[in-house]
Amino acid sequence: MLEEASIYNLIPTEEEKKIKQARYNSKFRDNVKQEYVSGRGDHKTMGQAKVPAPTTDNFLKKRTKDVILPRDLPPDQQFKYADEERRRPPVPRKDDKPLMGLKTSKNFITTNAVQNITSVPRQPQKVYVDTRGGHKNLLEPSGLEPVYTNKKDFGETPKYLIRRRDEMQRAQEEYDAYVAEHFRRGAMKSLTADERAAILKGLKQNWEEIHDQYQGLSVVPDTAPKKNRKERMEAEMKQLERDIETVERHKIIYIAN
């Protein structure tokens, strides 16, 4: 792209010299150099260059190659389960004979009869069948049975809502006391309904006047003053809209004396 002809292009300009960045030096450079010189990395892949000769006492001894099973290890080195203490005793072997000659005076017939008479009958499991072949599904998790409506606390207000309501009521009482104290000192006063309506009417009239002026602007602001004026009017209208919304939302408005 050709530069635009100008008399300022004839003025000689000084050539800017590019300043090179300082060369990066790692902080581990000295350590790497020292390790390389000291031969720390020798025999990493090919093994030792010279294998030391075995000593006279380092010879193959009897039973040094035997496999040691876990049961042959000392008791403190054997594997143990985490729940070993809670495990039931092992099943007795055939050679473990029970104690003989023990008798009991318990009447098992009477005991069983009393347990069956006083026991609570087992409730049948609630199911529903949804196919002709008799496919059964549990009734409770299906949502067909009104579980929550049968609860004891159904329809009652939750405790956290009661606690929140009490906190809001207490905060409102503290705020009312604070406002009453300021009224007593004469630091604040509340606007009457007529004053509030007059302020709201004045804000709306100001917005309508600015809006009428805004409608008279050109569609395309081709100059900087027009653009600045349009932006200023838009900002004023937005501020008036926020003020109108605030006044309409609050029925009681307090102002300082």
N, C-alpha and C positions, 0 to 999 in steps of 0.2 A: 504494500500500500504506500503510495507517494505521500510525502509530508507536505503540508500546506506551506506555500511560499511566504516567507516572512523575513524582514530585515534582521531579526534577532538571530536567525540561523547563521549569519555571517560572523557573529562574535565567536572567537575561538574559545573552546571550553577545555578545561584541564581533564586529562584522562584519569579516571579513578582506578587506583590499583587495588586489586582484590587481595584481601588479607587472608592468608591461609590459616586454617585452624591448627592448633597445636597437635602434634602427633600423639596418638593415644598410646599410653604405656600402662600395661596391666600391673596391678599391685602385687601379683603373684610371680612377676618376672624373675626376681632374685631367687625365690624358692625353687622355681622350675630349673633354673640354671644350676643351682647347687645340687638338686637331686640328679640332674643329668650327669654332672661331673662326678658325683660320689658313687655312681654305678648302682643306684638303688633299684633300677628296673632290669637288672641282669637276670637271665634264666627264667624269663616269664613264660616263654612258649616252648623252648627246646629242652628245658631242664638244666641241671647243673653241668658245667663244663667238665668238672672233675668230681667224680663220685667218691666220697670218703670211704676208705677201706673199713670193713666191719671189724669190731673189736673181738677179742677172744672170748669174752663173756656173753656176747650177743649171738647165741646159737639157738637152733630150734629145739625146744624142750618138749617133754612129754605132755600131752593133753592140752597144749596151748591152742590147737586148732579146733577143739571140740565146741559144738554149738551149745550155748547155755540157754535152757528153756526158762520161761518166766517163773515156773514153779520151783526151779532150783535156785532162784535168787534169794538173797536174805529177805527177811520179812519187811524191813524198812524200805526195800527197793522194789517190791512187788507192786503190780498195778492194783488200784482199788477204785471202786465206783464211788461217786459223790454221795450216793444214798446208801452206802454199805451199812450204816448203823441202823437204818430203818427197814432193812430187808428182813423178811421172815426166816425163821430157822429152816435148814434144809430138810428134805423128806428123809425120814429114818430109813436106814438100810435094812436088809433082811436079817442081818445078824444082830441088830439092835432090838432086843426083846423088851416089850413093855413090862411095867411092874405088875406082878401077879398078886392076887389075893385082896385087892382093894374093893370095897363095897361102899355104896351110897344109900342113904335113906330117902332120896328124892323120889317122889311119886310122879313119874313122867306123864302118866295118863291124866291125872288131875291137873297138872301144870299145863299141858297142851289144851285141855278143855277150857280152862280159865282164860288162857291167851286168846283162843278163838272166839270166846263169848265176848270178851271185853275189847277186842280189836275193832278198828273202824273199817268198814267195807271200802274196798278200793273203787274209786270213781272211774267210770268208763271214759276212755279218751274220746273227745269230741271231734268227729270227722264229718266230711260231706263227700258225697259221690257225684262226680261230674260226667261220667260216661256210662254208657249202657252196659259195659263190661264190668263195672264195679270198681273203677279206679278211685281210690280214696285219697283225700288231702286233709291236712289238719285244719280245723275250723278257726282256731284263735288267730294265727298269723295271717289268715286270708282276708280279714277285714269285714267278714259277713256277720260277725257277732259283735254287739255293742259292748266293747270292753271298757272304754273310757267313761261312758255314761253311767256305768255301774260302780264306779269308784266312790269311796266315801267323801272325798273332797271335790267331787265334780260340781261345777257351778260356783264354787267359792272363789273369791278374789285371791290371786297368788300373793304370797307374803312380800315378794320384792316390789309388787305394785303398791301394796299398802305402805311399805317403807318409803318408796319414792314419793307417794302422795303426801306423807307426813313431812318429808324433807322439803317439798315444794311449798307446803303450807307454812312451815316454819320460816323458810326464806322470804315468803311474801309478808309474813308478820314482821320480820326484821326490817324489810324494806319500808313497810308502812310506818313503822316506828321511826325509822331514819327520816322519812319525808315529814312526818309530824314534828320531829325535833327541828328540822330546818324551817318549817312553817312558823314554829314558835319563835325561833330566832329572827325571823324575817329575811332569811337568806334566799328563799324561793317562793314562787307563787304559781298557781295553776291558771291556765287560760280558760276563760269561759267558753261556752258553746258558740256564742256570737263572734268572739275574737278568733276562735279556731276556724269558723266558717269564713270570716273575712280574709284571713291569711290564705286559706285554701282557694278562695275565689281570686285573690290577687295573683297567686302563683299560676293559676290556670290562664288568667288574662295575659300575663307576661309570656307564657308559653305560646299562646295563640298569636300574639304580636310578632314574636320572633319567627314563628312558623310561617306567617304571611310574608314576612321579608325573605325567608328562606325559599318560598315558592317563586318569588320574583327573580331569583338568581338565574344566570345562564346555566344551561345543562352541562356544558363543558367549560370549566374554569381555565381559560387559556393564558391567564396572567397570574403572577405570584400574588398580587393583592386580592384578586378574586378567590384564589385558592385559600389564602389565609382567612379571609372573611367567612368563607363557607365552613371551614373547620372550626372557627370560633363560634359560629352560630350553632353548629351541631353539638359542640361541647356544652354550650349554655342550655340547649334544649334537654340534653341528657341529665344535666344537674337539676333542672327544674322538674323533670320526671321523677327523679329519685326523691326530691323534697316533697312532691305531691304524694308519692306512695308512702312516705314516712308519716305525713300528717294524717292520711286516710287510715293507716293501720293503727295508730295510737289515738284512742278517744280522749285520754287525759294527757296534757302536755304541761310540763313544769319548766319554768324559766327562772333565771336568777334575777334578783333585783338590781 
